[in-house]
Amino acid sequence: MNAPTTLPDIQAHRDARNVPIDAVGIRGVRYPVTVQSGDECAATVASFTMTVGLPASDKGTHMSRFVEALESLPQVLDPPGFRQLLCDVVRRLGARDGAIEMRFTWFARKAAPVSRAESLLDYEVTWRGTLKDGVCGFAVHVLVPATSLCPCSKEISEYGAHNQRSHIGIEVALARDMSLRELIAVADGAASCQVYGLLKRADEKYVTEWAYDNPRFVEDLVREVALALRRDPRVGRFVVEAENFESIHNHSAIARIESPPADGRGAT
């Protein structure tokens, strides 16, 4: 059977219902990428959500063109390259607005505090890009593991204090680029103690005593991060969330601070 020389393009037909669509596209597309943040590069596998706005007159969008854009990714993807990917998607789809979300695991090498033994620690990261009315926005979310030690437990106990693993989530809309290492350092500085992948005995003694000397409620975690972000001129809108996986309760303690843009910086 001979293939037809032309095939009907149903998506290109007009739609008579007069209902625009805010976002249409694909979700859960996994692609290998090498991500650059600051001076560091890391190979990882990212999960993409890619959408564009669809006018009321258009019946559908061309889903294959999202994947075609991923096939054109540069060897190393940094924030400017991510923004360019967004512009490329919007152009390929003939759209005015669009958005891309890229979720990936970032591995950073970290030295233990006393022995200086190095190991990799993993962080869950999301890059979000939006293009609307000609304005491109870029936001970063990073989830940082930490240790928190309860100030109340330390105060009322004759010896010891209960502590727990915590997650500190930071999402920032950036006016200028800020490396993942810098964002992670903000969360580390707010915790009772940092988390490490590899610890020797001397390191374990250090982190135990450091946490005891720096007790933090879940409220302290988000407040300390919020203060640090407010001082950074690269940061516009931000959201800080913390969750303490309580060691003496069968529930978590949570806190959240959300900030509006400051002086119009960091549009999303």
C-alpha positions in Angstrom: 0.0 0.0 0.0 1.3 3.4 -1.0 1.5 5.9 1.8 -0.4 9.2 1.2 1.7 12.1 0.3 -0.1 14.3 2.7 -1.9 13.5 5.9 -4.7 15.5 7.5 -3.7 17.7 10.4 -6.7 17.6 12.7 -5.0 19.7 15.4 -4.8 22.6 12.9 -8.6 22.7 12.4 -10.6 25.5 13.9 -12.7 24.9 17.1 -16.1 26.5 17.2 -16.6 26.3 21.0 -14.7 29.6 21.7 -13.0 28.3 24.8 -9.3 29.1 25.2 -7.1 26.6 27.2 -4.6 28.0 29.7 -2.1 25.1 29.5 -1.9 22.1 27.3 1.0 19.8 26.8 2.9 16.8 28.2 3.9 15.6 31.7 6.2 12.9 33.0 8.7 12.9 30.1 12.0 11.7 31.4 15.2 12.8 29.7 18.9 12.5 30.6 20.5 16.0 31.1 23.7 17.4 32.4 22.8 20.4 34.6 25.1 23.3 35.3 24.6 25.5 38.4 27.3 28.0 39.1 30.7 26.3 38.6 29.3 22.7 39.1 27.9 20.2 36.6 26.0 17.0 37.4 24.6 14.3 35.1 21.0 13.3 36.1 17.7 12.2 34.7 15.0 14.9 34.7 11.2 14.7 34.5 9.7 17.4 32.3 6.2 19.0 32.2 5.8 21.2 29.2 2.8 23.3 28.3 1.6 26.2 26.1 -1.5 28.3 26.0 -4.0 27.4 23.3 -6.3 30.0 21.7 -10.0 29.5 21.5 -9.9 29.1 17.8 -7.4 26.2 17.8 -8.6 22.6 18.1 -5.4 21.2 19.5 -1.7 21.6 19.9 1.1 19.5 18.3 2.3 17.3 21.2 5.3 15.8 19.2 6.9 19.2 19.0 7.5 19.2 22.8 9.7 16.1 22.5 11.4 17.6 19.4 12.5 20.5 21.6 13.9 18.1 24.1 15.9 16.4 21.4 17.5 19.7 20.7 18.8 20.2 24.3 22.4 21.4 24.6 24.9 19.1 26.1 25.0 21.1 29.3 21.8 22.8 30.5 22.2 25.9 32.7 19.5 28.5 33.7 20.0 30.6 30.5 19.8 27.5 28.4 16.6 26.5 30.2 15.0 29.8 29.4 16.1 29.4 25.8 14.4 25.9 25.8 11.2 27.6 26.9 11.3 30.2 24.2 12.1 27.4 21.6 9.0 25.4 22.8 6.7 28.4 22.5 8.1 29.2 19.0 7.8 25.6 17.8 4.1 25.4 19.0 3.3 28.8 17.5 2.0 29.9 20.9 2.3 33.2 22.9 2.6 31.7 26.4 4.2 28.6 27.8 5.7 26.9 30.8 8.3 24.2 31.6 8.9 22.4 34.8 12.0 20.3 35.1 12.4 18.0 38.2 15.7 16.3 38.9 18.0 14.9 41.5 21.2 17.0 42.1 24.2 15.3 43.6 26.6 17.6 45.4 30.0 16.5 46.9 30.2 17.4 50.6 33.1 17.1 53.1 32.5 15.9 56.7 33.1 18.6 59.3 36.1 17.0 61.1 37.6 14.1 59.1 36.9 16.0 55.8 35.9 12.7 54.2 33.9 13.5 51.1 30.7 11.9 49.8 27.8 12.7 47.6 24.5 14.0 49.0 21.3 14.1 46.9 18.9 17.0 46.7 15.5 17.2 44.9 15.5 20.2 42.6 12.9 21.8 40.4 13.4 24.5 37.7 10.3 26.3 36.6 10.1 28.7 33.6 7.2 30.7 32.4 6.7 32.9 29.4 3.6 35.2 29.5 2.9 38.4 27.8 6.5 38.5 26.6 7.9 38.3 30.2 10.1 35.3 31.1 10.2 34.2 34.7 12.5 31.6 36.3 12.1 30.0 39.7 14.1 27.3 41.5 12.9 24.9 44.2 15.3 22.8 46.3 14.5 20.4 49.1 17.3 20.2 51.7 17.6 17.5 54.4 18.6 18.9 57.8 18.8 18.1 61.5 16.7 20.0 64.1 16.9 19.7 67.9 13.9 20.7 70.0 14.7 23.8 72.2 11.9 22.9 74.6 13.2 19.3 75.1 16.7 20.7 75.8 15.4 23.2 78.3 13.2 20.9 80.4 15.4 17.8 80.3 18.2 17.1 82.8 20.2 15.5 80.0 19.7 15.0 76.2 17.1 16.4 73.9 15.1 14.9 71.2 16.0 15.7 67.6 14.8 14.7 64.2 15.4 14.8 60.5 13.9 17.8 58.8 13.2 18.9 55.2 13.6 22.5 54.3 12.0 23.5 51.0 13.0 26.8 49.4 11.4 28.2 46.2 12.7 31.4 44.9 11.9 33.5 41.9 15.2 35.0 40.7 16.0 38.3 39.2 19.6 37.1 38.7 21.1 33.6 38.7 21.8 32.0 42.1 23.5 28.6 42.3 22.0 25.6 43.9 25.0 25.4 46.2 24.1 28.9 47.5 20.5 28.0 48.1 21.5 24.8 49.9 23.8 26.8 52.1 20.9 29.0 53.1 19.0 26.0 54.4 22.1 24.5 56.0 22.7 27.7 57.9 19.2 27.7 59.4 19.3 24.1 60.7 20.4 22.8 64.1 23.0 20.9 62.0 23.7 19.9 58.5 23.2 16.4 57.1 26.1 14.6 55.6 26.4 11.4 53.5 29.5 10.0 55.3 30.6 10.6 58.9 33.4 9.1 60.9 33.3 8.9 64.7 34.8 12.3 65.2 32.3 13.8 62.8 29.4 12.1 64.6 30.6 13.6 67.9 30.8 17.0 66.2 27.3 17.0 64.6 25.7 15.7 67.8 27.2 18.5 69.9 26.7 21.1 67.2 22.9 20.3 67.1 22.7 20.4 70.8 24.2 23.9 70.9 21.9 25.1 68.1 18.3 24.1 69.0 15.6 25.0 66.4 11.9 24.8 66.3 10.3 24.2 62.9 9.3 27.9 63.2 12.9 28.9 63.6 13.9 27.0 60.5 11.6 29.0 58.2 12.2 32.3 59.9 16.0 32.0 59.5 15.7 31.1 55.9 13.3 33.9 55.2 15.6 36.5 56.8 18.5 35.3 54.6 16.5 35.4 51.4 15.2 38.9 52.2 18.8 40.1 52.4 19.7 38.8 49.0 19.0 41.2 46.1 18.8 38.4 43.6 15.7 37.0 45.3 12.2 38.2 44.5 9.2 36.2 45.6 10.0 33.2 47.8 8.3 30.4 49.6 9.9 28.6 52.5 8.5 25.4 54.0 9.9 23.1 56.7 8.8 19.7 58.0 10.2 18.0 61.1 9.7 14.3 61.1 9.2 14.1 64.8 11.1 11.5 66.8 8.7 11.4 69.8 5.4 11.8 67.9 3.7 9.9 65.1 3.2 13.1 63.1 5.2 15.9 61.6 5.5 19.5 62.6 5.3 22.0 59.6 5.8 25.7 59.0 5.6 27.9 55.9 6.5 31.5 55.0 5.4 33.1 51.7 6.7 36.4 50.5 5.4 38.7 47.7 7.8 40.1 45.2 10.0 42.9 46.7 10.3 46.0 44.5 9.1 44.0 41.5 12.1 41.7 41.4 12.0 38.1 40.3 8.8 38.0 38.3 7.3 34.5 38.0 
